[in-house]
Amino acid sequence: MPSAHRFPGLGLRPRGEGGIVHELVSIIAISVLSGALIAGLALPWVGLAAKGAQASSTAITKDFPLKLHFKPLNERTTVLAANGTPITSFYDQNRVYVPFRQIAPVMRRAIVAIEDSRFYQHGAIDLKGTLRALVENQTHSEIVQGGSTITQQLVKLTLLYNATTPKQQAEATAETYSRKFRELRYAIWVENNYTKQQILEHYLNTAYFGDGAYGIQSAAHHFFHTSASKLTLPQAALLAGLVQNPSGYDPSLHPRVARERRNTVIARMWQLHELTTKRKKHAIHTPLGLHLTQTVNGCASSTYPFFCDYVLNYLLQDRALGKTVQDRKQLIYGGGLTIKTTLEPKVQQAAQKAVSSHVHATDSAIGALAFVQPRTGKVLALAQSRPMGNNSKKGQTFYNYTTPRQLGGAPGFQAGSTFKLFVLTQAIRQGIPLNKTIYAPGVISIPENNYADCNGRNFPASVTWTVHNDTVNGNMNLATGTQWSVNTFFAQLEELTGVCKPWQLAESMGLNLWPAKDQLNAQGKVIHLGTRYPPFTLGIADVAPLSMAEAYATMAARGMHCDSTPITEILGRNGEVVSDPKPTCNRVVRPAVADAVNSILAGVMRPGYFGGPFAPRIPSAGKTGTTDSERSVWFVGYTPLIAGAAMVAGVNRAGHPKSLIGMSVGGQTLYAACGACTAGPIWGAAMHVIQNWLPPRQFIPPDPAVIAGQQVPIPSFFGWDPQKAATKLDKLGFNAQIASSVNSSAPLGTVAYTSPSGHGISGETVKIYISNGYQPPPPTKPTSSPTSSPTSSPSPSPPSSSPTCHGNKKKCGNG
């Protein structure tokens, strides 16, 4: 029996050989009345009975009963938030199994009274009831009365439940004597192996009560919003009456008929002396008192539909729940699991309010916000501007814009300058000091073969990358270049880091950056631009808010990356632990490096900088992001205890990216869009609520040694063979690059000088300039004063007021 996991033991009520012979005598007697068909079926055992009591008893005991296989009943899975409140349910059959002791005694008496009043007196067959039914059936030449015992009904329900093919289903419901006789053989085995209490318990949990309610617990909840243990007499009588014809007696559709049926049950209980006359009269005159309660099934009607969608897709990929997706789905929808999630309702409500107040459901833009807990990967909230619903209806969608595509999300959107985090982090990892100065002009063109990929410099020399600034120009270091999100600074910084290591770092921090390289069609035309090439630092990859929150949470955790997870524990139908996932964390960045990154990104939140207008009062850090044509804008911010990513993206009806410019977003037409002024306020609005529940924990100050960087001596290679010089530089930890020919006194074809020279930073690109063998004579007299070097250009200072976006993109920042 599938509920053996509920019962304290099996074989508690063996009836022995004598009990079976008694049942056989009853069957033989019935066969005499019912005609040749049953007589023929019974004949083999009649012959056995004539061969002697002991031998026939042994044969009958062995051969006559048919062992019934009870599969575990489908039970509803419940999904809970972190505080224990329900999020949703998943089920194919809305059933919650309850043990016998949790079923009200009046319910047990009611079902026995109307379905099998002699249940406790007879065995597998009720001879009196069956004879009565046979006489009635013979009169009408068809089966008009069942005469089935509760045990036989349980057998029929179980055979139908076990049927996996249309043929088996037809055999389980065929109105024939052969089917009834086979059920009797099963019923004898059930009666010999289970107690009456166990049989009745399983019957009440198996039976269908109508309107989608399977089992007595779900029926009590659905029709009366109560539990099986608290059912009253009128309620129990109504439910007992439904079993015979759940649709015909459905009280929500046929209240008059249902009441009549209920009163029939009450009258039958009175006839059997289960009720006093006074109690009977009171119950009969009691209104139906329905309190119909629909049990949520799935995500569309969940309290938190897109978090629910994320949980379901996550579970379908969890091998702890089964070898195949189909196995996992069957367990989720029928295994009676209790799934405890990471969702924090307070954080979720703050996130949803922030998104909905800035981006309306009917806007062409999508607003989304995800929050993750550093050091655990727990997903605390997922919110987006459009509710879950039919895509054809304006303001609804089934796309989950908060999660990555591999977990059921939408394709994602480019994240702009939020990707500068990965180049910045890699630069600090390889020892570039925070005060490393690079002149960042308004426009710069760089040959793509200046950049190292994972397989060396395999970018084409003929391709030049032209980069424009959208903020400020001038001398920048790692702090100012990041805080002002200067594109031409990062294009040059990426020359020092290469593309490969920042790309790999981003993947190790939770981003799925497929594809790495351009995809070509048969004609060699690019059909999908890869993500691992120089513009990577400007955020050319499609990502989801959850992925970006996870990546930035790595910095909040001082370099410890934890995979995002929505699950804390999964319990089975008996409360046993099915899965107890622990955080999956790996150190991807040294704490000292993360501290340096945090100190730089904390500067973004200072007054006068991009994050200043919406910064919470507790210590925080963050980075803005704006893509070309303002198709999507981002802000990813964090404290030591929480990380969140906000996004606003324009989409057309097909869900493809579209410029935000000219769109009405949150009731205002956008003439300019940026991470600081469009996405940042969403993050800020949520954090101004969430900060009330977080202690004001400080970031760890950066190590002075990391700030200063790692200087490595570069020897003089004057007159060296260029290839030998490149080999030596590679051994010293630099990326050697052969550059152009220059005038020099060094022999033709040998090394003239390197840039930089004297000292460099481990991992830095060192250019080797080749002598052309010509040394021009020195000028006799300067004709004019020397022009200013680009490196003498003044560094930018913070503006006198906070940045706004009133048509001036430079104040908004590309970031």
C-alpha positions in Angstrom: 0.0 0.0 0.0 1.5 3.4 -0.9 0.6 4.7 2.4 2.8 2.1 4.1 5.0 5.1 4.8 2.1 6.4 6.9 1.1 3.2 8.7 3.0 1.8 11.7 3.2 -1.7 10.2 1.9 -4.2 7.7 0.2 -7.6 8.1 -1.6 -6.5 11.3 -4.8 -8.3 10.5 -4.0 -11.8 8.9 -7.2 -13.6 8.4 -5.8 -17.1 7.8 -6.9 -19.9 5.5 -10.3 -20.2 7.1 -11.1 -16.6 6.3 -10.4 -17.1 2.6 -12.5 -20.3 2.5 -15.3 -18.3 4.0 -15.0 -15.7 1.3 -14.9 -18.5 -1.3 -18.1 -20.0 0.0 -19.7 -16.5 -0.4 -18.5 -16.2 -3.9 -19.8 -19.6 -4.9 -23.2 -18.7 -3.5 -23.3 -15.5 -5.4 -22.2 -17.3 -8.6 -25.2 -19.6 -8.3 -27.5 -16.5 -8.4 -25.6 -14.5 -10.9 -25.4 -17.1 -13.7 -22.8 -19.0 -15.7 -20.2 -16.2 -16.0 -19.4 -16.0 -12.3 -19.9 -19.7 -11.9 -17.4 -20.4 -14.6 -14.9 -18.0 -13.0 -15.3 -19.6 -9.6 -15.3 -23.2 -10.9 -11.5 -23.9 -10.6 -11.6 -23.0 -6.9 -14.8 -25.1 -6.4 -12.8 -28.0 -7.7 -10.0 -27.3 -5.4 -12.4 -27.2 -2.4 -13.6 -30.7 -3.2 -10.1 -32.2 -3.0 -9.8 -32.2 0.8 -9.8 -29.5 3.4 -6.1 -29.2 4.0 -4.9 -29.4 0.4 -7.6 -27.2 -0.9 -7.1 -24.7 1.8 -3.4 -24.5 1.0 -4.0 -24.1 -2.8 -6.7 -21.5 -2.3 -4.5 -19.5 0.1 -1.8 -19.6 -2.5 -3.7 -19.1 -5.7 -6.9 -17.4 -5.1 -6.1 -13.9 -3.8 -4.5 -11.4 -6.1 -1.8 -9.2 -4.5 -2.6 -5.6 -5.1 0.3 -3.1 -5.8 -0.3 0.2 -4.2 1.8 3.0 -5.7 2.4 6.1 -3.6 -0.5 8.5 -4.1 0.0 11.8 -5.8 0.3 14.5 -3.2 0.5 18.2 -3.5 3.9 19.9 -3.2 4.0 23.1 -1.2 6.5 25.9 -1.7 7.3 28.2 1.2 9.0 31.5 1.6 11.9 31.9 4.0 9.5 32.9 6.8 7.3 29.9 6.2 4.4 31.6 4.3 3.2 29.7 1.2 4.3 30.9 -2.2 2.5 28.3 -4.3 1.7 24.6 -4.8 2.5 22.2 -7.6 0.2 19.2 -8.2 -1.4 16.9 -10.8 -3.9 15.8 -8.1 -4.8 18.2 -5.3 -4.2 15.8 -2.4 -2.7 16.0 1.0 -2.5 12.6 2.8 -3.6 12.6 6.4 -3.4 9.7 8.8 -6.5 8.1 10.4 -6.2 10.0 13.6 -6.4 13.3 11.8 -9.7 12.4 10.2 -12.7 13.5 12.3 -14.6 10.5 13.7 -17.8 11.9 12.4 -16.3 11.8 8.9 -15.3 8.2 9.3 -18.8 7.3 10.5 -20.5 9.2 7.7 -18.6 7.5 4.8 -19.1 4.1 6.3 -22.9 4.7 6.8 -23.5 5.7 3.2 -21.0 3.6 1.4 -20.7 0.3 3.4 -22.6 0.2 6.7 -21.5 -3.3 7.5 -17.8 -2.5 6.8 -16.6 -3.6 10.2 -18.7 -6.8 10.2 -17.8 -8.4 6.8 -14.7 -9.4 4.9 -13.8 -8.6 1.4 -17.4 -9.2 0.3 -20.7 -8.2 1.9 -22.9 -11.2 1.1 -26.1 -9.5 2.0 -25.4 -6.3 0.1 -24.1 -8.2 -2.9 -27.1 -10.5 -3.1 -29.4 -7.5 -2.9 -27.5 -5.8 -5.8 -27.5 -9.0 -7.9 -31.3 -9.4 -7.6 -31.7 -5.8 -8.7 -29.3 -6.1 -11.6 -30.9 -9.4 -12.8 -34.3 -7.6 -12.8 -32.9 -4.8 -15.0 -30.6 -7.1 -17.1 -27.7 -4.7 -16.4 -25.6 -3.4 -13.5 -27.6 -0.8 -11.7 -26.4 -1.4 -8.2 -22.8 -2.0 -7.2 -23.1 -3.6 -3.8 -19.4 -2.9 -3.5 -17.7 -2.7 -0.1 -15.3 0.1 0.8 -12.5 -2.4 0.3 -13.7 -3.3 -3.2 -14.1 0.4 -4.0 -10.5 1.0 -2.8 -9.4 -1.8 -5.1 -11.2 -0.3 -8.1 -9.7 3.2 -7.4 -6.2 1.7 -7.0 -6.4 -0.3 -10.2 -7.5 2.8 -12.1 -4.8 4.8 -10.4 -2.2 2.2 -11.4 -3.4 2.1 -15.0 -0.9 3.6 -17.4 -2.5 2.8 -20.8 -5.9 3.4 -22.2 -6.5 -0.4 -22.3 -5.7 -0.7 -18.6 -7.9 2.2 -17.8 -10.8 0.6 -19.8 -10.3 -2.7 -17.9 -10.3 -0.9 -14.6 -13.7 0.7 -15.2 -15.5 -1.9 -17.4 -19.0 -2.7 -16.1 -18.6 -6.5 -16.3 -18.9 -9.4 -13.9 -15.3 -10.5 -14.8 -14.0 -7.2 -13.6 -16.0 -7.4 -10.4 -14.8 -10.9 -9.7 -11.1 -9.9 -10.2 -11.7 -7.0 -7.8 -13.0 -9.5 -5.3 -9.8 -11.5 -5.5 -7.8 -8.3 -4.9 -10.1 -7.3 -2.1 -9.5 -10.6 -0.3 -5.7 -10.0 -0.3 -6.2 -6.5 1.0 -8.5 -7.6 3.8 -6.0 -10.3 4.7 -3.0 -7.9 4.9 -4.4 -4.6 6.3 -6.6 -3.6 9.2 -10.0 -2.0 8.7 -8.6 1.2 10.0 -5.8 1.2 7.4 -8.2 0.4 4.6 -10.6 3.2 5.6 -7.7 5.6 5.9 -6.4 4.9 2.5 -9.8 5.0 0.9 -10.6 8.4 2.3 -7.2 9.7 1.1 -7.7 8.1 -2.4 -11.3 9.1 -3.2 -12.2 12.0 -5.5 -14.6 14.4 -3.9 -15.1 16.7 -7.0 -14.0 20.1 -8.2 -10.4 19.0 -8.3 -10.2 17.8 -4.6 -8.6 14.4 -4.1 -8.6 13.0 -0.6 -10.5 14.1 2.5 -8.0 16.8 3.6 -8.1 18.6 0.2 -11.9 18.2 0.1 -12.3 19.7 3.6 -10.1 22.6 2.7 -11.7 23.2 -0.7 -15.3 23.2 0.2 -15.2 24.5 3.8 -11.7 26.0 4.3 -11.1 23.7 7.2 -9.1 20.5 7.9 -10.3 16.9 7.9 -9.8 16.8 11.7 -12.3 19.7 12.3 -15.2 18.6 10.1 -18.7 19.0 11.6 -21.6 16.6 11.1 -23.2 18.5 8.2 -19.9 19.1 6.5 -18.9 15.4 6.9 -22.2 14.2 5.5 -21.9 16.5 2.5 -18.5 15.2 1.7 -19.5 11.6 2.2 -22.3 12.0 -0.2 -20.1 13.4 -2.9 -18.0 10.2 -3.4 -20.8 8.4 -5.3 -21.2 11.1 -7.9 -18.7 14.0 -7.4 -19.9 16.1 -10.4 -23.7 15.4 -10.0 -23.7 16.3 -6.4 -21.2 19.2 -6.7 -22.5 21.8 -4.1 -21.0 24.7 -6.0 -23.0 23.8 -9.1 -26.0 22.0 -7.7 -26.7 23.2 -4.2 -30.2 21.8 -3.9 -29.3 18.3 -5.1 -26.2 18.4 -2.9 -28.3 19.3 0.1 -30.7 16.5 -0.5 -27.8 14.1 -0.8 -26.3 15.4 2.4 -29.5 14.9 4.2 -29.7 11.3 2.9 -26.4 10.6 4.5 -27.6 12.2 7.8 -30.8 10.1 7.7 -28.8 6.9 7.0 -26.5 7.7 10.0 -29.7 8.1 12.1 -31.0 4.8 10.9 -27.8 3.1 12.0 -28.1 4.8 15.5 -25.1 7.0 14.9 -27.2 10.1 15.7 -29.9 11.2 18.0 -33.1 12.4 16.5 -32.4 15.9 17.9 -28.9 16.0 16.3 -30.4 14.7 13.0 -33.0 17.4 12.8 -30.5 20.1 13.6 -28.0 18.9 10.9 -30.7 18.5 8.2 -31.8 22.2 8.7 -28.2 23.5 8.7 -27.3 25.6 5.6 -24.6 24.1 3.3 -22.1 26.7 4.6 -19.7 26.5 1.7 -16.5 28.4 1.9 -14.9 27.5 -1.5 -11.1 27.8 -1.4 -9.0 27.4 -4.5 -5.6 25.9 -3.9 -3.0 27.7 -6.0 -1.4 25.4 -8.6 1.7 26.6 -10.5 3.2 30.0 -10.8 0.7 32.1 -12.8 -1.5 32.6 -9.7 1.3 32.6 -7.2 1.9 35.4 -4.8 5.4 35.8 -6.4 5.0 34.4 -9.9 8.5 35.1 -11.3 10.3 33.9 -8.3 8.1 30.8 -8.4 9.0 30.3 -12.1 12.7 30.5 -11.2 12.2 27.9 -8.4 10.5 25.5 -10.8 13.1 25.8 -13.5 15.8 25.4 -10.8 14.2 22.2 -9.4 13.8 20.7 -12.9 17.6 20.8 -13.2 18.3 19.4 -9.8 19.5 15.8 -10.2 18.8 15.2 -6.5 15.2 15.0 -7.5 15.6 12.4 -10.3 17.7 11.2 -13.1 15.6 12.8 -15.9 13.6 16.0 -16.2 10.4 13.8 -16.4 11.4 12.0 -13.1 11.9 15.4 -11.4 8.6 16.8 -12.7 6.7 13.7 -11.5 8.2 14.2 -8.0 7.5 17.9 -7.9 3.9 17.6 -9.0 3.1 14.4 -7.1 5.6 13.8 -4.4 4.1 15.7 -1.6 7.3 17.7 -1.1 7.7 20.7 1.1 10.1 23.1 -0.6 11.7 25.8 1.6 13.0 28.8 -0.4 15.2 31.7 0.2 12.7 34.4 -0.7 12.4 37.1 1.9 8.8 38.6 1.6 9.9 42.0 3.0 12.7 42.3 0.6 10.5 41.1 -2.3 7.8 43.6 -1.5 10.3 46.5 -1.3 11.8 45.4 -4.6 8.4 45.0 -6.3 7.2 48.4 -5.1 10.4 50.1 -6.3 10.1 48.5 -9.8 6.3 49.1 -10.2 6.6 52.8 -9.2 9.3 53.5 -11.7 8.2 51.3 -14.7 4.5 50.7 -15.3 3.2 47.3 -16.4 1.8 48.8 -19.7 5.1 50.6 -20.6 7.0 49.3 -23.6 10.0 49.2 -21.3 10.7 46.4 -18.8 11.9 47.1 -15.3 13.5 44.4 -13.2 15.4 44.0 -9.9 17.1 41.1 -8.3 18.6 40.8 -4.8 21.2 38.2 -3.6 22.8 37.5 -0.3 26.6 37.5 -0.4 28.4 34.5 1.0 25.4 32.2 0.6 24.0 32.9 -2.8 20.5 33.0 -1.5 18.1 34.8 -3.9 16.2 37.2 -1.7 13.9 38.8 -4.3 13.0 38.9 -8.0 10.7 41.6 -9.2 9.7 42.9 -12.6 7.3 45.5 -13.9 5.0 43.3 -15.9 2.8 40.7 -14.1 2.7 37.1 -15.3 0.1 36.5 -17.9 -0.8 36.1 -21.6 1.7 37.9 -23.8 -1.1 39.0 -26.1 -2.5 41.1 -23.3 -0.9 44.5 -22.8 1.0 44.7 -19.6 1.5 41.0 -19.1 4.2 38.5 -20.0 5.3 35.0 -19.4 9.0 36.0 -20.0 11.0 36.1 -16.8 13.3 39.0 -17.3 15.0 38.6 -14.0 16.7 35.2 -14.5 19.2 33.9 -17.0 18.0 31.9 -20.1 19.3 28.6 -18.8 16.9 28.9 -15.9 13.9 29.7 -17.9 14.5 33.4 -18.3 14.4 35.7 -21.3 17.5 36.1 -23.5 18.7 39.0 -21.4 20.1 42.5 -22.3 23.5 44.0 -22.6 24.7 45.4 -19.3 26.9 48.3 -20.5 29.7 49.6 -18.3 28.8 47.3 -15.3 31.2 44.9 -17.1 34.1 47.3 -16.3 34.1 45.6 -12.9 35.8 42.6 -14.5 38.6 44.5 -16.2 39.1 46.6 -13.1 39.3 43.6 -10.9 41.7 41.8 -13.2 43.9 44.9 -13.5 44.3 45.0 -9.7 44.8 41.2 -9.6 47.8 41.4 -11.8 49.4 44.2 -9.8 48.4 47.4 -11.6 48.4 50.2 -8.9 45.3 52.1 -8.2 47.1 55.3 -9.1 48.2 54.0 -12.5 47.5 57.0 -14.8 46.3 56.7 -18.4 45.4 59.6 -20.6 41.8 59.1 -21.8 40.9 61.3 -24.8 37.4 61.8 -26.0 37.9 59.4 -28.9 40.6 56.7 -29.4 41.2 54.1 -32.1 43.1 51.0 -31.1 44.1 48.1 -33.4 42.3 44.9 -32.1 45.5 42.9 -32.3 46.8 45.0 -29.3 44.6 42.8 -27.2 45.5 39.3 -25.9 42.9 36.6 -26.1 43.0 33.2 -24.4 45.0 31.8 -27.4 47.3 34.7 -27.9 46.8 37.8 -30.1 44.4 36.2 -32.5 42.3 39.4 -33.2 42.8 40.7 -36.7 45.4 43.4 -37.2 43.3 45.0 -39.9 40.4 45.8 -37.5 40.5 49.0 -35.4 38.3 49.6 -32.4 37.2 53.2 -32.1 35.9 54.1 -28.7 34.1 57.3 -27.6 33.6 58.8 -24.2 30.2 59.7 -22.9 31.3 61.3 -19.6 34.7 63.1 -19.1 38.1 63.1 -20.7 41.7 63.6 -19.3 44.2 61.8 -17.1 42.5 59.0 -15.2 43.6 56.4 -12.7 41.8 53.2 -11.7 39.6 55.0 -9.2 38.6 58.1 -11.3 38.4 56.1 -14.6 35.9 53.7 -12.9 33.9 56.3 -10.9 33.4 58.4 -14.1 33.0 55.3 -16.2 35.4 56.5 -18.9 35.3 54.3 -21.9 38.6 55.3 -23.5 40.4 54.7 -20.1 39.0 51.1 -19.9 39.8 50.4 -23.6 43.4 51.1 -22.8 43.3 49.3 -19.4 42.0 46.3 -21.2 45.2 46.4 -23.3 47.1 45.7 -20.1 44.8 42.9 -18.9 43.9 41.3 -22.2 40.4 40.1 -22.9 40.7 36.5 -21.8 41.3 36.9 -18.1 38.5 39.4 -17.4 36.2 37.3 -19.5 37.1 34.2 -17.5 36.7 36.1 -14.3 33.2 37.2 -15.3 32.3 33.6 -15.9 33.8 32.5 -12.6 31.6 35.1 -10.9 28.4 33.7 -12.3 27.9 35.0 -15.8 27.2 32.7 -18.7 28.9 34.5 -21.5 28.0 32.3 -24.5 29.1 32.5 -27.2 32.8 33.2 -26.6 33.5 33.8 -30.3 31.6 35.1 -33.3 29.2 32.5 -34.9 29.3 32.4 -38.7 26.8 31.0 -41.2 27.7 29.0 -44.2 28.6 32.1 -46.2 30.9 33.3 -43.5 28.6 36.1 -42.3 28.5 36.9 -38.6 25.1 35.8 -37.2 25.9 36.2 -33.5 28.6 38.5 -32.2 30.9 36.8 -29.7 31.5 38.2 -26.2 35.2 37.6 -25.9 36.7 40.4 -27.9 37.9 43.9 -27.1 34.5 45.7 -26.6 33.8 43.1 -23.8 34.6 45.8 -21.2 31.7 47.9 -22.4 29.2 45.1 -21.6 28.3 43.6 -25.0 27.0 40.3 -23.5 23.3 39.6 -22.8 22.8 39.0 -19.1 20.0 38.9 -16.5 19.7 41.0 -13.3 20.1 37.9 -11.2 23.4 37.1 -12.9 24.7 40.6 -12.4 23.6 40.6 -8.7 25.4 37.3 -8.2 28.6 38.6 -9.8 28.7 41.8 -7.7 27.9 39.8 -4.6 31.3 38.3 -5.1 32.9 41.7 -4.3 30.5 42.2 -1.3 31.8 38.8 0.0 35.4 39.9 -0.5 36.1 37.7 -3.5 34.1 34.6 -2.5 31.6 33.7 -5.3 28.5 31.7 -4.3 26.2 30.2 -6.9 22.7 31.7 -6.7 20.1 29.4 -5.2 16.4 29.7 -4.3 16.3 26.6 -2.1 17.3 26.0 1.5 15.7 22.6 2.1 13.4 20.0 0.5 11.4 17.6 2.7 9.6 14.5 1.6 6.0 13.6 2.3 6.9 12.2 5.7 9.1 15.1 6.7 12.4 13.3 5.7 15.1 15.4 4.1 15.2 14.9 0.4 17.7 17.7 -0.3 19.7 19.9 2.1 21.7 22.1 -0.3 24.7 23.9 1.2 26.1 27.1 -0.4 28.3 26.3 -3.4 31.1 28.9 -3.0 34.6 29.3 -4.4 37.2 32.0 -3.9 37.8 33.7 -7.2 39.5 36.9 -6.0 41.8 37.5 -3.1 40.1 39.5 -0.2 42.7 42.3 -0.6 41.9 42.7 -4.3 38.1 42.7 -3.6 38.7 45.3 -0.8 40.5 47.6 -3.4 37.6 47.1 -5.9 35.1 47.9 -3.1 36.9 51.1 -2.2 36.7 52.3 -5.8 33.1 51.4 -6.3 32.1 52.9 -3.0 33.3 56.2 -4.5 30.5 56.0 -7.1 28.1 56.4 -4.2 29.6 59.6 -2.8 27.8 62.9 -3.2 28.5 64.5 -6.6 29.1 61.1 -8.3 26.6 59.0 -10.2 25.2 57.0 -7.2 25.0 59.9 -4.8 21.4 60.9 -5.4 20.0 57.6 -4.4 22.7 56.1 -2.1 21.3 54.6 1.1 22.6 55.8 4.5 24.5 52.6 5.1 27.9 51.9 3.4 27.3 50.9 -0.2 29.1 50.5 -3.6 28.0 50.2 -7.1 28.4 50.7 -10.8 26.2 52.2 -13.6 25.7 50.8 -17.1 24.3 52.2 -20.3 24.4 50.5 -23.7 24.6 52.0 -27.2 21.3 53.6 -28.3 20.1 53.4 -24.7 18.4 50.1 -25.3 19.1 49.0 -21.7 20.4 50.8 -18.6 21.6 49.3 -15.4 22.7 49.9 -11.9 24.3 47.2 -9.8 24.9 48.1 -6.2 25.7 46.3 -2.9 26.5 46.5 0.7 28.6 43.9 2.6 25.2 42.1 3.3 23.1 42.4 0.1 23.7 42.8 -3.6 21.1 44.0 -6.2 20.9 44.6 -9.9 18.3 47.0 -11.4 17.6 47.1 -15.1 15.3 49.1 -17.4 15.2 47.9 -21.0 13.2 48.8 -24.1 11.6 45.9 -25.9 9.4 45.6 -29.0 6.4 43.3 -29.3 8.6 40.4 -30.2 10.7 40.9 -27.0 13.8 42.2 -28.8 15.8 45.2 -27.5 14.6 48.7 -28.5 15.9 52.1 -27.6 14.3 53.7 -24.5 14.5 57.2 -26.0 11.1 58.5 -26.7 9.4 55.8 -24.6 7.0 56.6 -21.8 8.5 55.0 -18.7 6.8 55.4 -15.4 4.6 58.2 -16.7 7.4 60.3 -18.1 8.8 60.4 -21.7 12.5 59.6 -21.8 14.6 62.1 -23.8 17.8 60.6 -22.2 18.3 57.3 -20.4 21.2 56.2 -18.2 22.2 53.9 -15.4 22.4 56.7 -12.9 19.1 58.4 -13.6 16.8 55.6 -14.9 17.9 52.3 -13.3 19.7 53.6 -10.2 16.6 55.2 -8.6 14.9 51.8 -8.7 17.7 50.2 -6.7 17.8 53.2 -4.4 14.1 53.1 -3.7 14.3 49.5 -2.7 17.4 49.9 -0.6 16.0 52.9 1.3 13.5 50.4 2.7 15.8 47.4 3.0 18.5 49.4 4.9 16.2 49.5 7.9 16.7 45.7 8.4 20.5 45.7 7.8 23.2 46.7 10.2 25.5 49.4 8.8 28.5 47.1 8.2 31.6 48.8 6.8 33.7 47.6 3.9 37.3 46.5 4.8 39.8 49.2 3.9 42.2 48.1 1.1 45.7 46.9 1.8 48.3 49.7 1.0 50.4 47.1 -0.9 47.5 46.4 -3.3 47.0 50.2 -3.7 50.6 50.6 -4.7 50.6 47.6 -7.1 53.4 45.2 -7.9 56.3 46.9 -9.7 58.7 44.6 -11.6 62.0 45.8 -13.0 62.4 45.9 -16.8 66.0 45.5 -17.9 67.4 47.4 -20.8 67.1 45.4 -24.1 69.1 47.9 -26.2 70.6 46.1 -29.1 68.9 42.7 -28.3 67.3 40.4 -30.8 63.6 41.3 -30.5 62.4 37.7 -30.2 64.9 37.0 -27.4 63.7 40.2 -25.7 60.1 39.1 -26.0 60.9 35.7 -24.5 62.7 37.3 -21.6 59.7 39.7 -20.9 57.3 36.9 -21.0 59.3 35.0 -18.4 59.3 38.2 -16.2 55.4 38.1 -16.3 54.8 40.7 -18.9 52.9 40.5 -22.2 55.5 41.3 -24.8 54.4 42.9 -28.1 56.6 43.8 -31.1 55.8 47.4 -32.0 56.9 49.6 -34.9 60.3 50.7 -36.2 61.8 53.9 -34.7 64.9 56.0 -35.2 67.7 54.7 -33.0 71.4 54.3 -32.7 70.9 50.6 -32.0 71.9 48.3 -34.9 69.3 47.8 -37.6 66.6 45.3 -36.6 67.6 45.2 -32.9 65.7 46.5 -29.9 65.8 50.3 -29.6 63.8 50.6 -26.3 60.7 49.2 -24.6 57.6 51.0 -23.3 57.3 51.1 -20.4 60.9 50.9 -19.4 62.7 50.7 -16.1 59.7 49.3 -14.1 56.4 47.8 -15.1 53.5 45.9 -13.6 53.2 42.2 -13.7 50.9 41.2 -16.6 51.2 44.6 -18.3 51.8 44.8 -22.0 55.4 45.9 -22.8 55.9 47.1 -26.4 59.2 46.4 -28.0 60.3 49.1 -30.5 62.7 48.1 -33.3 65.6 50.2 -34.5 65.7 51.2 -38.2 69.4 52.0 -37.8 69.1 55.7 -38.4 69.8 58.4 -35.9 68.9 61.9 -37.0 71.3 64.8 -36.1 70.2 66.9 -33.0 68.4 70.2 -33.8 70.7 73.2 -33.5 68.1 75.6 -32.0 64.5 75.1 -30.8 62.1 77.0 -33.0 59.2 77.1 -30.4 58.5 76.1 -26.9 57.6 72.4 -26.5 53.9 71.5 -26.7 52.2 70.1 -23.7 52.3 66.3 -23.3 49.0 64.5 -23.3 50.0 63.3 -19.9 49.9 66.8 -18.5 46.2 67.2 -19.2 44.3 68.1 -16.0 42.3 65.4 -14.2 38.6 65.9 -14.0 37.0 67.0 -10.7 33.5 66.2 -9.4 30.8 68.5 -10.7 29.3 71.1 -8.3 25.9 69.3 -8.4 24.7 65.7 -8.7 24.3 64.4 -12.3 21.0 64.6 -14.0 19.6 63.4 -17.3 17.8 66.3 -18.7 18.9 65.6 -22.3 22.6 65.7 -21.3 24.1 62.2 -21.6 27.5 63.3 -20.4 26.1 64.0 -17.0 24.4 60.6 -16.9 27.4 58.6 -17.7 27.9 55.7 -20.1 28.1 53.6 -17.0 
